[in-house]
Amino acid sequence: MVDEVADVHALADELGLDRFGLNGGSGGGPHVLACAALLPDRVVRAICDVGVAPLGSPGLEQDAWLAGMDPENVKEFGWALAGEDVLTRELQALQQQFEERARVDVSTVLQDMDMSESDRAELARPEIAQIIRESTFEWAVNGVGGWVDDDLAVLQPWGFDLADISVPVLVRYGMTDVFVPPAHGEWLAANVPGCIVKVNDAAGHLGANQEQEISENARWVSAGIAPDGSRTHSPAAD
């Protein structure tokens, strides 16, 4: 995860961005936290949205890390634990399956996932279906190497200390998420120093009202306005 920091630093320099905010979702959440920890002179505010927690000490032990996760996700991380060669082979086959389904009926791409009603409702929206239809063929246009790297990075030590984060961070998660179960968000909320926490009791991995959530995230990153109903984590409450 920590390797992302140098890339973000270089991109910001190239774009002429002195100070900037960051938003990372799912497996992108830890990358954002790494930048928050190691680029405090550049990062204004950050958002970790339905982000994964570390696996193993000081994070969640494997049983807790996988608890409540969709069986297909559990299977994928099992491939990752078996090694890069196994993971690459299995993801190549999975990518082929996804593309075959997307050509026929995009609604079937994720049909094997045991998703919450909230996520199924989001996936039924025409604009989300369009995103899946287009991105299914784009995310592995040069192979599954990036997907493999992401899975392996999630399971390894992240290479930085969350305690080093000094910039304001918003941690968001949904209580019906089966891709990154709420235990991950709860752990991050308890371990990212001084973070603002926004929990949606009904939402899954894709949120419950994306227009509202995008607006809330933009207000947080640009002006530090926390979403309604959020709270500041207090270690004393644990």
FENMOMO-V676019 format. One record per residue. N is the residue number from 0. PSI is psi in degrees with one decimal (999 if undefined). OMEGA is omega in whole degrees, -180 to 180 (NA if undefined). Layout:
<<N	PSI	OMEGA> <N	PSI	OMEGA>>
//
This chain:
<<0	-38.9	-175> <1	-21.8	-180> <2	-20.9	180> <3	-26.8	-172> <4	-44.9	-179> <5	-35.2	178> <6	-45.4	179> <7	-41.0	178> <8	-46.2	-179> <9	-41.3	179> <10	-42.1	179> <11	-41.1	178> <12	-44.9	-178> <13	-35.3	-179> <14	-3.5	180> <15	28.2	-180> <16	111.7	178> <17	-52.4	179> <18	141.8	-175> <19	160.7	174> <20	161.5	-177> <21	144.8	176> <22	124.1	179> <23	132.2	-179> <24	149.9	176> <25	-122.3	179> <26	-13.6	176> <27	-15.8	-179> <28	-49.2	180> <29	-32.4	178> <30	-41.0	178> <31	-41.8	179> <32	-35.8	177> <33	-43.0	178> <34	-38.6	178> <35	-36.6	-178> <36	-37.9	-169> <37	-7.6	177> <38	51.1	-176> <39	-20.8	179> <40	-8.0	-180> <41	-38.3	-176> <42	122.5	180> <43	-53.4	178> <44	160.3	-178> <45	155.4	176> <46	128.2	172> <47	103.8	-172> <48	117.8	-176> <49	43.0	-177> <50	154.4	178> <51	151.7	174> <52	163.3	176> <53	148.6	176> <54	124.4	-179> <55	171.1	-178> <56	129.7	11> <57	19.6	-178> <58	-136.2	180> <59	137.0	174> <60	160.7	-168> <61	-44.4	-179> <62	-42.7	180> <63	-34.2	-179> <64	-36.4	-178> <65	-16.4	-175> <66	131.8	179> <67	2.3	-178> <68	144.1	178> <69	138.3	-178> <70	-33.4	179> <71	-38.0	175> <72	-42.6	178> <73	-42.4	179> <74	-41.8	180> <75	-43.0	179> <76	-25.9	172> <77	-40.0	175> <78	-41.9	-179> <79	-41.3	179> <80	-25.4	179> <81	-15.4	176> <82	162.7	-174> <83	-39.7	-178> <84	-45.9	179> <85	-46.3	-178> <86	-44.8	-180> <87	-47.1	-179> <88	-45.9	-177> <89	-37.0	179> <90	-32.7	175> <91	-43.2	179> <92	-39.3	180> <93	-40.1	178> <94	-41.5	178> <95	-41.6	178> <96	-45.0	179> <97	-45.2	-177> <98	-39.6	178> <99	-41.5	179> <100	-42.1	-177> <101	-31.8	179> <102	-30.4	-176> <103	-51.7	-176> <104	106.6	-174> <105	-24.5	-179> <106	-14.2	-179> <107	-4.3	-175> <108	-44.6	-177> <109	26.2	-174> <110	-20.8	-180> <111	-9.9	-178> <112	137.8	179> <113	73.1	-171> <114	161.4	175> <115	163.3	177> <116	-34.9	179> <117	-47.0	-179> <118	-36.4	178> <119	-37.4	178> <120	-40.8	179> <121	-42.1	-179> <122	-22.5	180> <123	-11.7	180> <124	135.8	-176> <125	-39.6	-178> <126	-33.3	177> <127	-39.9	176> <128	-38.5	179> <129	-42.4	179> <130	-45.0	-180> <131	-42.5	-180> <132	-44.8	-178> <133	-43.5	-173> <134	-26.1	180> <135	-35.8	-179> <136	-11.8	-177> <137	-35.5	-170> <138	-19.1	179> <139	32.0	-177> <140	-28.1	177> <141	22.9	-179> <142	176.1	-175> <143	11.9	-176> <144	-40.8	179> <145	-40.5	177> <146	-44.0	178> <147	-47.7	-179> <148	-41.5	-180> <149	-47.4	-179> <150	-43.0	-179> <151	-39.4	-179> <152	-36.7	-180> <153	-36.9	-173> <154	-10.4	-178> <155	163.1	172> <156	139.4	-172> <157	-21.2	175> <158	10.9	175> <159	166.6	-177> <160	122.1	178> <161	-29.2	-179> <162	-16.2	180> <163	-6.6	-180> <164	124.2	180> <165	-6.2	-180> <166	157.3	-179> <167	132.9	-179> <168	135.8	172> <169	122.6	176> <170	122.1	-180> <171	143.3	172> <172	160.6	-180> <173	145.3	-174> <174	-11.3	178> <175	19.5	-179> <176	124.2	176> <177	-1.4	174> <178	-48.6	172> <179	93.7	-173> <180	157.6	-174> <181	-22.6	177> <182	-30.6	178> <183	-48.1	178> <184	-39.3	179> <185	-41.2	-180> <186	-45.1	180> <187	-41.8	179> <188	-32.7	-178> <189	-12.5	-172> <190	-8.3	173> <191	116.2	-172> <192	125.8	173> <193	20.1	-174> <194	155.9	169> <195	135.5	-175> <196	128.6	176> <197	116.1	-179> <198	132.8	175> <199	115.8	-175> <200	-25.5	-176> <201	-21.5	-170> <202	151.2	171> <203	-142.0	-176> <204	-27.9	-174> <205	7.1	-179> <206	179.9	-178> <207	-20.2	179> <208	89.5	-170> <209	-36.2	178> <210	-45.5	179> <211	-43.1	-176> <212	-37.2	176> <213	-42.2	179> <214	-43.6	179> <215	-42.8	180> <216	-40.3	179> <217	-40.9	179> <218	-35.8	179> <219	-48.9	-177> <220	-41.0	-174> <221	-35.2	-172> <222	-2.5	180> <223	22.7	179> <224	113.6	-177> <225	147.1	178> <226	149.8	175> <227	139.3	178> <228	-0.9	178> <229	166.9	-180> <230	157.5	174> <231	128.1	180> <232	134.5	176> <233	114.8	180> <234	-27.5	-179> <235	-19.7	-179> <236	-13.6	-176> <237	999	NA>>
//
